[in-house]
Structures are given as structure tokens and as C-alpha cells.
Amino acid sequence: MEKIREREFPVTQNRIFLDHAKVAPLSRRVLEATRSFAEDAANFGTANYARWMSGAEETRESFARLINAGIDEVAFVKNTTEGLSIVANGVAWRRGDNVVVPDIEFPSNVYPWLNLERLGVETRFVHAVDGRVEFDDIARRVDKRTRVVSVSSVECNSGFRNDLGRIGAFCKERGVYFCVDAIQSLGALPMDVKKWNVDFLSADGHKWMMSVEGLGGFYISPEVLEEVHPAVVGWDSVVDAYNFMNYDFTLRPGAKRFEEGSFNTMSIHALGAALSLLHEVGIERIETRLLELGDRILEALRARNLRLLSSAAPGERSGIISFTFDADLKKFSAFMAENRVSLTVRDGMVRLSPHFYNTAEEIDAFFDLLDRFRRLK
């Protein structure tokens, strides 16, 4: 890990970065991928376009491998919201249908469903308790008119890790679509869309995958592909896309039908570089490292009697740990920024989200600074 840290993460020379649940710093290989692409385009125009497209397909395969999907089952999207909106705007809704979502979701997994109210579709919220979403509470909100259950793999504030396997099996048994917003876990925790009966998954790459903003991946199960109509189509949605003047509106057979136009090619190459690092390290190894760093954070919080806002239960932890304490948190955020520490302070909480390259010494340094801040009060 130390060699990868030194080789890949220049951010470590400038600050303690504990904010991967927001926007991650770029690794050197992502920096080089974007620089190389830009230089190629500047020096040669589209002379190497075929190579660009080949690289895009390598990225598609790498993303598919990350979630255990087939290469024809994933599409590039500009962000998580776009992927979720493909589902919300593509299902053949009937008045009186409903969607079940937890009430602690990031708005990306709320507003696309609320937007269906005009069609007579109800959004049913599952009340979370202390940042946890109980499976039984999800099940109680599901009835015969439920069409979709949509949850985050990891909740953005509390870091609660939903039991995707149990929820997916429940949805499969009842013929309900299972949709996952995976942005707070992909790159940090294992994902298996097949094993967990996921019908739809969306996540962009700028958090735990450590790529650039504006590019992510969308998965759709082949079992439900024909049940979701593309609400937005374009020249690249069809099978004979490059025969431009032959208007054959036959949609592509897989997830590519949702890629309606030209790629964000440079960002796709950036994502490919980011994914190569994750595969090199190994997701299981990354998860183990994050839980170890989390153990150190939890121990430090307990030693200071600070209020934990995340679950510490096995199987419910993720890379996010949130807490609070009696202080002006706005001033605390400014203090940490002055001392070159990146974290998130919002909604009355402090959220820490280290990645695998962070060190125990950085965690200790953060708590030393926290102690100093509290003495200044």
C-alpha cells in the first residue's frame, strides 16, 4: 500500500484527504490518462479515433467486471442521476403504482421518483432510525402496486450499508424491480449485481472510484431490458448507428441503446485508468483496509466520548464514518481546512471517508487536530 500511495497520490504531499464520499483526488495514472488523451487530440486530431473507441470498450469491460456484469449490460452515463432517471422515465408506469425509497437518500435517488407524481405514481418513504434502514421497514412499505424498490448501497450521511442481497432476493420473489444507487460503495466495497438480484445500478466515478466528475456507469439486467423504454434516443442508440443516412430505428440489443450520442471520451479514458488501479489493488483488499482505518476512527471517537452517527455493527459499516460533538461545526470545518484536512461537515455532522491509501498516522493526526480545536473553545 505504501508504494502505491507514494507512486499514485500526490495529494498526500499537500493535505490529509478524508473526503472520498464527496469528490476524490485524482491518482497520477488518471492525470496521465487525461493528459495523454488531450495531447493526442491536440497533436493528431481524430487520427487515432479507432484507438479511442477501443479504449472506451476496455473501460466498459473494466466497469462491468467491477460489478460482475456482462459487457453488454452496462452503459456510460454522465452521472448517477442520469442512470436512475433512465429507469424512472423508462418504466411503463400505471396510475396507482408506487416506488419505495429510504428517507435518508441523496436527492439523486429521490427526485427522479417524485417527478413521477404527474403520472399518478406514489413515492413511499421508509423511515430510517439513527441512520439505519431496517429491512423489515422496507418490506412493510411494499405492496401489490410497488414497482420499484430503490436504495443506496451505502447511505451518504450515515454510511449505513444496506443489505443488498436480502433486499434483492425479496424484490425478486415479489416481481419488484430492484434499483441501486451505488456511488458510495463502488471502488470501496464489493458489488455483485448477479448474486444480489440487482435490476438497475448507477454510479458516477468521482467518489470512491477516484475518477473525474461527469462520467459513470449504468447497469441494466438483460431480464428487464425490454421493459424499460429509452426516454432519450439519438443516432448511437440504434444497431446500424454509423450508417447515418439509413434511418433504421432498431435499438441496440443491450445497454448501449441508452448511449444516445457521442461519448465523453476523455473522461471514459480517465475512468478506465482509475478502474485499473482498483483492480490492481483488489476490492476485497480495499474493503479490508477501509474497515481497519474505520476501527481506528471508532476507537478514537469512543476514547473521546464523541457521538457516533454511523452504525458500528458488522455488515453495516462502510468507508463512511460520521459523528458529532458540541461545538460550532462551521468553525471546526474552517479550522480543519486551515490545517490542510479535507472532510465534510454538514447536516450537524462531521463525515470522514478515507480510502485505502490513507494511513493510521493520518487518522491520528486528524484527532490530534480535533483535540487542539476543542481546547481552543
PyMOL commands that set and color helices and strands:
alter all, ss='L'
color gray80, all
select helices_A, chain A and resi 2-8+10-13+28-44+49-67+71-73+80-88+107-109+111-119+135-141+164-174+225-227+235-237+255-258+265-281+283-303+329-338+360-376
alter helices_A, ss='H'
color red, helices_A
select strands_A, chain A and resi 16-17+74-77+98-102+122-126+146-152+177-181+200-204+216-220+307-308+321-324+341-342+344-346+349-352
alter strands_A, ss='S'
color yellow, strands_A
deselect
rebuild
show_as cartoon
